Amino acid sequence: MKSTLKRTCATSVVAMIAFGTPIFGQVQDMLPDKDDVSQKFVTDHFSPHAGRNFPTKLLWGDTHLHTEVSVDAGTMTTVSQEDAFRFARGEEITTTHGLQAKLGRPLDWLVVSDHAEMYGLMPQLLGGDPEVLSTPQGKTWYDELTSGDTDRVFATAMEIVASLSTDTPPIDNPKATKKAWQNYTALADQYNDPGRFSALIGYEWTSEGGDNIHRNVIFRDDALMANAVVPFSQFDSKNPEDLWRHLADYEERTGGDVLAIPHNGNLSNGRLFSVSNFDETPLTEENARLRARFEPVIETTQIKGDSEAHPFLSPDDEFADFDTWDASNLNGTEAKTKDMLQYEYSREAYKTGLLLEEQLGINPYKVGQIGSTDAHTGMAAVEEDNFFGKHSGVEPEPNRWEHLVIEAPDPMFSIYGWQQASGGYAAVWATENTRAAIFDALERREVYGTTGSRIMVRFFGGWTFGAEDALSRLPADLGYAKGVPMGADLPARTGDGAPNFLIAALKDPFSGNLDRVQVIKGWLNADGSRGEKVYDVAWSGERAPGADGKLPPVGNTVDVANATWTNTIGAPELITYWQDPDFDPDVRAFYYVRVIEIPTPRWTAYEAKRFGVTMDETVPMVTTERAYTSPIWYTPKG
């Protein structure tokens, strides 16, 4: 009846208009009675978007960026904190070496996380500040850094970086540190534009430089509150437990809110996700609770390699060996051994967390995962065709692929330009683009990381999802109504079924189509052993798993010589319902999603084409961008 009425009204209106007949009163007579219409609606609104109270904004950012204010970055970059904010929000800036630079797409938010150690020293040193130059160390560093000799500048930069691992600051100027911090917090407030661009206040605590157990500290608060402290540095303590206590003191004194994000465990030589306290005694419940309180998120991928999984730990995972840096610790002073690996990678940390929860009653590794850059250029530029490198000593130029990025005492552990990974970014599901909403998303772990592209991912878990839910064009409506989002715990099990999940992934419009969606499951067996399995749950094309259970490769359309590809393979979106076929209700478990793109050109391919250079055959020219969601956890009753 409705459709007939609709067609009749439309036909009659067209006829009336064509013949110049007054239509308002006659059309009104044809419309259904208001009471009849109201009976057709089961809610008080028509719009499917009205009344929503869940996060609908996907906001892209970087929690880990250094400028000239950082002692190490400032040895080679002249990009300021203000330049960093301008660049992130889409403005064009000039790089240290005079290149014009601009993001292909602006970010939504940024944390400029300059190193706490000797915060603000480098602009003073390079500016010839008399108080700094009056110190022997200051005068020596100034002479070397202004010598104009590239080799001397680089050697001094490495010496300054090494000084971050000493017990006392080579140059100690508390007044200058406080002034530099307050200048920065004021600048962040200035660039914070709620609804358009969020500038969160933060810094990096850089402890045990060689073993890279660093943290990025991020405030929910504005300058007025953040100025109650100055950055806590490794010269205050190298112990992360002391950092957590410092953060607890800040919250208690100010009523503020702060968190810390550990980053890229792949270079920590087994120290970032260990089962010990800092002093190597068994982890205590108190320290596990402190860590769980202040570290809700970890950084899984960045320029210094990928820390999601390692092929030695996950030999059945064909995608585990991605941008792997596993020869040594960060500065190449200690070779890595295989027994260290289990305490370096996110997937293993999740398994370790299940074990610690069983032992201590608290899981310190119930954390979300993100990506960020750790660029020391002042620019959050990790698009493959727009990659400006780890630091300003390796800005784009014909031979940067073979230049030293990190020099180690043993050359076999040195890192060269081509080994840099062009990644990553942090994605948060927030209610609005504000400091508070972004911080809250990080705290509740409704976040994920990518290796640089901007894949959209939704991931929900529950007990009542069905295959028909994957047909929805608004999966989040069903996801929040029937389950929990990434970063959460599954609700208590009430029936006899297995947990089920609703997953939706949409390609980055400027990157490759999607190859597949995978669910990674990890669990803790009754005997304390740990297991994992990678499930292909949705994929493009007509492929089917083989006898070995493996899905055939999607193919490769990359034209390396021309640094391009075609999206003639893969899918623009993948949406699916999945239920765990191996569920054991008595076993602790976690689930997270990994989305893989089809192969696309790596930054090295773009560089080779632009500069007309031929790189060694060992240099990878193709990449498979990916996204890693935060997990959803299952805990048995009792």
C-alpha positions in Angstrom: 0.0 0.0 0.0 2.9 2.4 0.9 4.7 1.9 -2.4 1.4 2.3 -4.4 0.6 5.5 -2.6 4.2 6.8 -3.1 4.0 6.1 -6.9 0.5 7.6 -7.1 1.6 10.8 -5.3 4.7 11.1 -7.4 2.8 10.6 -10.7 0.1 13.1 -9.8 2.5 15.7 -8.6 4.5 15.5 -11.9 1.2 15.8 -13.8 0.0 18.8 -11.8 3.3 20.6 -12.2 3.3 19.9 -15.9 -0.1 21.5 -16.3 0.5 24.4 -14.0 -2.1 23.2 -11.5 -1.9 24.4 -7.8 -0.8 21.3 -6.0 -0.3 21.9 -2.2 -3.8 21.2 -0.9 -4.4 18.3 -3.3 -1.1 16.6 -2.4 -1.8 17.0 1.3 -5.1 15.2 0.7 -3.2 12.3 -0.8 -0.7 11.8 2.1 -1.4 9.3 4.8 -2.8 10.4 8.1 -0.2 11.5 10.7 -1.4 8.8 13.1 -1.0 6.1 10.5 2.6 7.3 9.9 3.5 7.3 13.6 2.4 3.7 13.9 5.1 2.7 11.3 8.0 3.8 13.5 9.3 1.8 16.5 11.6 4.6 17.7 11.2 8.3 18.3 13.5 9.3 15.3 13.9 8.5 11.7 17.6 9.1 11.2 19.8 6.0 11.9 22.4 8.4 13.2 20.3 10.2 15.7 20.6 9.3 19.3 24.0 7.7 19.0 26.1 7.8 22.1 29.1 5.7 21.0 32.4 6.7 19.3 31.8 7.5 15.6 34.9 9.5 14.8 38.1 7.7 13.5 41.0 10.1 14.3 44.5 9.6 13.0 47.5 10.8 15.0 51.1 10.3 16.2 52.1 9.9 19.9 55.9 9.9 19.2 57.5 12.8 17.4 60.8 14.6 18.1 61.9 18.1 17.2 65.0 20.3 17.7 64.1 20.4 21.4 65.1 16.7 21.9 68.8 16.4 22.6 69.4 13.7 20.0 67.1 15.1 17.3 68.4 18.6 17.9 71.9 17.7 16.8 70.7 17.3 13.2 67.3 19.0 12.8 66.2 22.6 12.9 62.4 21.8 12.7 60.7 23.4 15.8 57.8 22.2 17.9 55.6 24.8 16.2 56.7 23.5 12.8 55.7 20.0 13.9 52.2 21.1 14.9 51.8 23.1 11.6 53.0 20.2 9.5 50.7 17.7 11.3 47.7 19.8 10.7 48.4 20.0 7.0 50.6 23.1 6.4 53.7 23.2 4.3 57.1 23.6 6.0 60.8 23.8 5.1 62.9 20.8 6.3 66.3 21.1 7.8 68.0 20.6 4.4 65.7 23.1 2.7 63.2 20.8 1.1 59.5 21.8 1.0 57.4 19.2 2.8 53.7 18.7 3.3 51.5 15.7 4.3 49.2 14.2 1.7 46.5 14.2 4.3 46.6 16.1 7.6 46.5 14.3 10.9 43.7 14.8 13.4 46.0 15.0 16.5 49.6 15.0 17.6 51.8 14.5 20.6 55.2 16.2 20.3 57.1 14.0 22.7 60.5 15.5 23.0 63.0 13.7 25.2 62.8 14.6 28.9 66.6 14.4 29.3 68.1 17.9 29.2 64.8 19.1 27.8 65.3 22.2 25.6 69.1 22.1 25.6 69.8 21.9 21.9 68.2 25.2 20.8 70.2 26.9 23.6 73.4 25.1 22.7 73.2 25.7 19.0 72.1 29.3 19.6 75.3 29.9 21.5 73.7 30.5 24.9 76.6 31.9 27.1 75.5 29.9 30.2 75.6 26.7 28.2 78.9 27.5 26.5 80.5 28.3 29.8 80.5 24.6 30.6 83.4 22.5 29.1 80.9 20.0 27.7 78.8 22.7 26.2 81.7 24.4 24.5 83.0 21.1 23.1 79.7 20.1 21.6 79.0 23.5 20.2 82.4 23.6 18.4 81.8 20.1 16.9 78.1 20.7 15.8 78.9 24.0 14.2 82.1 22.8 12.5 80.5 22.2 9.1 82.1 18.8 8.9 79.4 16.2 8.4 81.4 13.4 9.9 82.2 15.4 13.0 78.6 16.5 13.4 77.4 12.9 13.1 80.0 11.5 15.5 79.0 14.2 18.1 75.3 13.5 17.6 76.0 9.9 18.4 78.0 10.9 21.5 75.1 13.1 22.7 72.7 10.2 22.1 75.0 8.0 24.2 75.0 10.6 27.0 71.3 9.8 27.5 72.3 6.5 29.1 74.7 8.0 31.6 73.8 8.5 35.3 74.1 12.3 35.4 73.3 14.9 32.8 76.5 16.2 31.1 74.8 19.7 31.2 72.4 20.3 34.0 70.2 23.5 33.8 66.9 23.1 35.7 65.8 26.6 35.1 66.2 26.3 31.3 64.4 22.9 31.4 61.4 24.4 33.2 61.3 27.4 30.8 61.5 25.1 27.7 58.7 22.9 29.1 56.4 25.8 29.8 57.1 27.3 26.3 56.1 23.9 24.9 52.9 23.5 26.9 51.8 27.0 26.0 52.4 26.2 22.3 50.4 23.0 22.6 47.5 25.0 24.1 47.8 27.5 21.3 47.6 24.8 18.5 44.9 22.8 20.3 41.7 23.5 18.3 38.9 21.3 19.6 36.8 19.8 16.8 39.5 20.3 14.2 43.0 19.4 15.6 44.1 18.2 19.0 47.5 19.0 20.3 48.1 16.8 23.3 50.9 17.6 25.8 53.6 15.0 26.3 57.2 14.0 26.5 59.4 10.9 26.2 61.1 9.3 29.3 64.2 7.7 27.8 65.6 5.1 30.1 68.3 2.5 29.4 68.9 3.9 25.9 70.6 0.8 24.6 67.8 -1.5 25.7 65.0 0.9 24.6 62.5 0.6 27.5 61.4 4.1 26.8 57.9 5.5 27.4 55.9 8.4 26.0 54.1 10.3 28.7 50.8 11.9 27.6 48.6 14.3 29.6 44.8 14.7 29.3 45.3 18.1 30.8 46.2 21.6 29.6 49.3 23.7 30.2 48.1 25.1 33.5 47.9 21.6 35.0 50.9 20.1 33.1 53.1 22.9 34.3 52.8 21.5 37.9 55.7 19.2 36.9 58.6 19.2 34.5 59.4 16.1 32.4 60.6 13.1 34.5 63.8 12.0 33.1 66.1 9.0 33.3 68.4 11.2 35.4 65.6 11.2 38.0 65.4 7.5 37.7 66.0 4.8 35.1 63.4 2.6 36.8 59.9 2.6 35.1 58.4 1.8 38.5 59.6 5.2 39.7 58.1 6.8 36.6 54.7 5.3 37.4 54.9 6.5 41.0 55.8 10.0 39.7 52.7 9.9 37.5 50.5 8.7 40.4 51.9 11.6 42.5 51.0 14.1 39.7 47.4 12.8 39.5 47.0 12.9 43.3 48.4 16.5 43.6 46.6 18.0 40.6 43.5 15.9 40.0 44.9 15.5 36.4 45.1 12.4 34.2 48.2 11.0 32.6 49.4 7.8 30.9 52.5 6.3 29.5 53.1 4.3 26.3 56.0 1.8 26.0 57.4 1.7 22.5 58.8 -0.8 20.1 59.9 -3.7 22.3 61.8 -5.3 19.4 65.0 -3.5 20.4 64.7 -4.0 24.2 66.7 -7.2 24.2 64.0 -9.0 26.3 63.3 -6.2 28.8 60.1 -4.5 27.8 57.6 -7.2 28.4 59.4 -9.3 31.0 58.0 -11.1 34.1 60.4 -9.3 36.4 60.7 -6.1 38.3 63.3 -3.6 37.1 65.8 -5.1 39.6 65.2 -8.6 38.0 63.3 -9.9 41.0 60.0 -11.6 40.2 57.2 -9.2 39.3 55.1 -8.1 42.2 51.4 -7.5 42.3 52.0 -3.9 43.3 54.1 -3.2 40.2 51.8 -5.1 37.9 48.9 -3.0 39.1 50.9 0.2 38.7 51.8 -0.8 35.1 48.2 -1.7 34.3 47.0 1.6 35.7 49.4 3.8 33.8 50.2 1.9 30.6 46.9 1.0 28.8 48.5 1.0 25.3 51.7 -0.1 23.7 53.4 1.0 20.4 53.5 -2.0 18.1 55.0 -0.5 14.9 57.2 2.5 14.0 60.2 3.5 11.9 62.5 1.3 13.9 60.7 -1.9 12.8 57.6 -3.9 13.6 56.9 -5.5 17.0 53.7 -7.4 16.5 55.1 -10.9 15.9 58.4 -12.6 15.1 58.9 -15.7 12.8 60.9 -17.5 15.4 58.0 -17.2 17.9 55.2 -17.7 15.3 56.7 -20.1 12.7 53.2 -20.9 11.2 52.4 -17.2 10.6 53.4 -16.3 7.1 53.0 -12.6 7.8 55.1 -12.5 11.0 58.4 -11.5 9.3 57.5 -7.9 8.6 60.1 -5.0 8.8 62.0 -7.1 11.3 64.9 -5.6 13.3 66.2 -8.4 15.5 70.0 -8.3 15.4 70.7 -6.4 18.6 69.5 -3.8 21.0 68.9 -0.2 19.9 72.5 1.0 19.9 74.1 -2.2 18.8 76.0 -2.8 22.1 74.5 -6.2 22.8 73.7 -9.0 20.3 70.2 -10.4 20.5 69.6 -14.0 21.5 66.5 -16.0 20.7 65.5 -16.3 24.4 65.0 -12.5 24.5 62.4 -12.5 21.7 59.5 -13.7 23.8 59.7 -10.5 25.9 59.8 -8.1 23.0 56.7 -8.6 20.8 53.1 -7.6 21.4 51.6 -11.0 20.7 53.9 -12.6 23.2 53.2 -9.9 25.7 49.5 -10.7 25.5 50.3 -14.4 26.2 52.6 -13.4 29.1 49.8 -11.2 30.5 47.4 -14.2 30.7 50.0 -16.1 32.7 50.7 -13.2 35.1 47.0 -12.7 35.6 46.7 -16.3 36.6 49.6 -15.9 39.1 49.1 -12.4 40.4 45.4 -11.7 39.8 46.2 -8.7 37.5 47.3 -8.6 33.9 49.8 -5.8 33.3 49.8 -6.5 29.6 46.1 -6.1 29.0 46.9 -3.2 26.6 45.8 -1.8 23.3 48.2 -1.4 20.5 48.9 1.6 18.2 51.5 2.7 15.7 53.5 6.0 15.8 56.5 7.3 14.0 59.4 8.1 16.4 60.6 10.5 13.7 63.3 12.8 14.8 62.7 15.2 11.9 59.8 17.1 13.5 57.6 15.7 10.7 55.1 12.8 11.1 55.7 11.8 7.5 55.5 8.1 7.0 53.5 7.8 3.8 55.5 5.5 1.5 55.7 8.1 -1.2 56.4 10.9 1.3 58.8 9.4 3.8 61.3 11.8 5.4 63.2 9.2 7.5 64.2 8.6 11.1 66.3 11.7 11.6 67.4 14.7 9.5 70.7 13.1 8.7 68.9 10.8 6.3 66.5 13.2 4.5 65.5 12.4 0.9 68.5 12.5 -1.5 69.8 10.0 -4.1 71.9 7.8 -1.8 70.2 7.9 1.6 69.2 4.3 1.2 72.8 3.3 2.0 73.6 6.0 4.6 74.1 5.2 8.3 71.0 5.7 10.4 72.3 4.2 13.7 76.0 3.4 14.0 76.9 0.5 16.3 80.3 -0.3 17.8 80.2 -3.5 15.7 79.4 -2.6 12.1 77.3 -5.8 11.7 74.7 -4.2 14.0 74.6 -0.8 12.3 71.4 0.3 10.7 71.3 1.7 7.2 68.8 3.9 5.4 67.0 1.2 3.5 66.2 -0.6 6.7 64.0 2.2 8.0 60.3 1.2 8.0 57.9 3.9 6.8 55.5 3.6 9.7 53.3 4.0 11.7 50.1 5.9 12.8 47.7 5.7 15.7 44.0 5.4 15.1 41.5 6.1 17.8 37.7 5.7 17.9 36.5 8.9 19.7 33.3 10.8 20.3 34.9 14.0 19.1 38.2 15.5 18.2 39.3 16.8 21.6 42.2 16.1 23.9 39.8 14.5 26.4 38.1 12.2 23.9 41.4 11.1 22.3 43.0 10.5 25.7 39.9 8.6 26.9 40.0 6.4 23.8 43.6 5.5 24.6 42.7 4.8 28.2 39.9 2.4 27.3 42.1 0.9 24.5 39.6 1.5 21.7 42.5 2.2 19.4 44.6 0.4 16.8 47.8 0.9 14.8 48.8 0.8 11.2 52.1 0.7 9.4 51.3 4.0 7.7 48.2 3.6 5.6 44.7 4.6 6.9 42.7 1.4 6.9 39.4 1.7 8.7 38.7 -1.2 11.1 35.8 -2.0 13.5 36.1 -5.0 15.8 33.4 -6.2 18.2 33.1 -9.3 20.3 30.1 -10.8 22.1 27.9 -13.9 22.4 24.9 -13.1 20.2 26.3 -11.9 16.9 25.1 -13.8 13.8 26.0 -14.1 10.1 23.2 -11.7 9.2 24.9 -8.9 11.2 27.7 -8.8 8.6 25.2 -7.5 6.1 24.7 -4.3 8.0 26.1 -1.1 6.4 26.3 0.4 9.9 28.2 -2.4 11.8 29.0 -0.2 14.8 25.3 0.2 15.6 25.1 -3.6 16.0 28.5 -3.9 17.5 27.9 -1.6 20.5 24.3 -2.9 20.9 25.2 -6.6 21.0 28.8 -6.7 22.2 32.0 -4.8 23.2 34.6 -3.0 21.0 38.3 -3.6 20.6 40.2 -3.1 23.9 37.4 -4.5 26.1 36.7 -7.7 28.0 34.0 -10.0 26.7 30.9 -10.0 28.9 30.5 -12.9 31.2 29.4 -16.1 29.4 25.8 -17.0 30.2 25.0 -19.8 27.7 26.9 -22.7 26.2 28.1 -21.0 23.0 31.5 -19.8 21.8 32.3 -16.1 21.5 31.6 -14.5 18.2 32.8 -11.4 16.5 31.7 -8.7 14.0 34.6 -7.3 12.0 34.5 -4.6 9.3 37.5 -3.2 7.4 37.5 -0.5 4.7 40.5 0.2 2.5 42.5 3.5 2.6 41.3 5.2 -0.5 44.9 6.2 -1.4 46.5 2.8 -0.8 46.1 -0.8 -1.8 42.9 -2.9 -1.7 42.5 -5.4 1.1 44.0 -8.9 0.8 42.5 -10.4 4.0 41.3 -10.0 7.5 42.7 -12.3 10.2 41.9 -13.0 13.8 44.9 -13.8 16.0 44.0 -15.8 19.0 46.3 -16.5 22.0 45.5 -18.6 25.1 46.9 -20.0 28.3 46.6 -23.8 28.8 45.9 -25.4 32.2 49.6 -26.5 32.5 50.8 -22.9 32.0 51.9 -23.4 28.4 50.7 -20.9 25.8 49.3 -21.2 22.4 48.3 -19.1 19.4 46.5 -19.5 16.1 46.0 -17.2 13.1 42.6 -17.5 11.4 41.9 -16.1 7.9 38.3 -15.0 8.4 37.6 -12.9 5.3 39.4 -12.4 2.1 39.2 -11.0 -1.4 38.5 -13.0 -4.6 37.5 -16.6 -5.1 40.4 -18.1 -3.3 39.9 -21.0 -0.9 42.3 -22.4 1.8 44.4 -25.3 0.6 44.9 -28.7 2.2 47.3 -27.1 4.6 44.7 -24.6 5.7 46.6 -21.8 4.2 45.0 -19.2 1.9 46.8 -18.7 -1.4 48.5 -15.4 -1.9 46.4 -12.6 -3.3 48.9 -11.8 -6.1 51.1 -8.8 -6.8 50.5 -6.0 -9.3 53.4 -3.8 -8.2 55.5 -2.3 -11.1 58.7 -1.6 -9.2 60.4 0.3 -11.9 57.6 2.9 -12.1 56.7 2.7 -8.3 53.0 2.0 -9.0 50.4 -0.8 -8.7 46.9 -1.5 -9.7 43.9 -2.3 -7.5 42.7 -5.0 -9.9 43.1 -7.6 -7.1 42.0 -7.4 -3.5 38.7 -5.9 -2.2 37.8 -2.3 -1.1 36.1 -3.7 2.0 35.8 -6.9 4.0 33.0 -7.4 6.5 32.4 -10.7 8.3 31.0 -12.5 11.3 33.3 -15.1 12.9 32.8 -17.5 15.8 35.7 -19.2 17.5 35.7 -22.9 16.3 38.2 -24.0 19.0 36.7 -22.3 22.1 37.4 -23.8 25.5 35.4 -22.1 28.2 38.0 -22.9 30.9 40.9 -21.3 29.0 41.9 -17.6 29.2 42.3 -16.1 25.8 42.6 -12.9 23.7 41.6 -12.1 20.2 42.8 -9.3 17.9 42.4 -8.5 14.3 45.1 -8.0 11.7 44.1 -6.5 8.3 46.6 -7.0 5.4 46.6 -4.9 2.2 47.7 -6.2 -1.2 51.3 -5.5 -2.1 52.2 -1.9 -2.9 55.5 -0.1 -3.6 57.7 0.4 -0.6 59.3 3.9 0.0 62.5 2.5 -1.4 60.8 1.9 -4.8 59.5 5.5 -4.9 63.0 6.7 -4.0 64.7 4.6 -6.7 62.4 6.0 -9.4 62.6 9.6 -8.3 66.4 9.7 -8.2 67.1 7.2 -10.9 69.3 5.0 -8.6 69.8 1.3 -8.5 69.8 -0.2 -5.1 71.2 -3.6 -3.9 69.1 -6.6 -4.7 68.7 -7.2 -0.9 66.8 -3.9 -0.5 63.0 -4.6 -0.4 60.9 -2.7 -2.9 57.4 -4.0 -2.0 55.5 -3.8 1.2 52.1 -5.1 2.5 50.7 -2.4 4.7 48.6 -3.6 7.7 46.5 -2.7 10.7 46.6 -4.2 14.2 43.6 -3.8 16.5 43.6 -3.8 20.2 42.5 -7.2 21.5 39.3 -8.4 23.1 39.9 -10.6 26.2 38.0 -13.7 27.5 38.3 -14.7 31.1 36.6 -17.9 32.4 34.2 -17.7 35.3 35.6 -18.0 38.8 
